[in-house]
């Protein structure tokens, strides 16, 4: 009986340590844009050969419904998730509660979503979108009515207290924004890029 009690105690202690081990993300560079999506509708005009994603749209139901209407972005701060068993984070959604199918530009399944922070009395990007020199990278993705894409996003910490929001580019000088949430970042997240090492002559990305 004593052995069982000790075993349970160790298990509980271990789980508690594990649950508390996740930390907020503290970095000093801009992250590369990383919102990849799959489309249930084929882009018949795409040249083909672009990289695909497994992040298919989910049907809206009682567990992932929202009070907002139309086509919108939503950072859900009602619960904290764990990313890669190491970092605290939130769920982030792109939701279509309009009556129409929405079409977006993509590059190798990466859509044009970047994170912004309000610093020095203006909104500034703290993520950037890499550019592909290969025309086949470009295509369209579609999200139908009553569907959403779901992402895991980090919970940042840094020296500057601020608010952050996501921006989705939907056309020339056309954007939609998520709700803004309280956060903190480091100043180099406004200027220093994460960078990227090309994987070879067939890799169309340099940054």
Buried (B, 14 or more C-beta within 10 A) or exposed (E): EEEEEEEEEEEEEEEEEEEEEBEBBBBEBBBBBBBBBBBEEEBEEBEEEBBEBEBEBBEBEEEBEEEEEEBBBBBBEEEEBBBEEEBBBBBBBBBBBBEEEBBBBBBBBBBBBBBBBBBEEEBBBBBBBBEBEBEBBBBBBBBBEBBBBBBEBBBBBBEBEBBBBBBBBBEEEEEBEBBBBEBBBBBBBBEEBBEEEEEEEEEBBEE
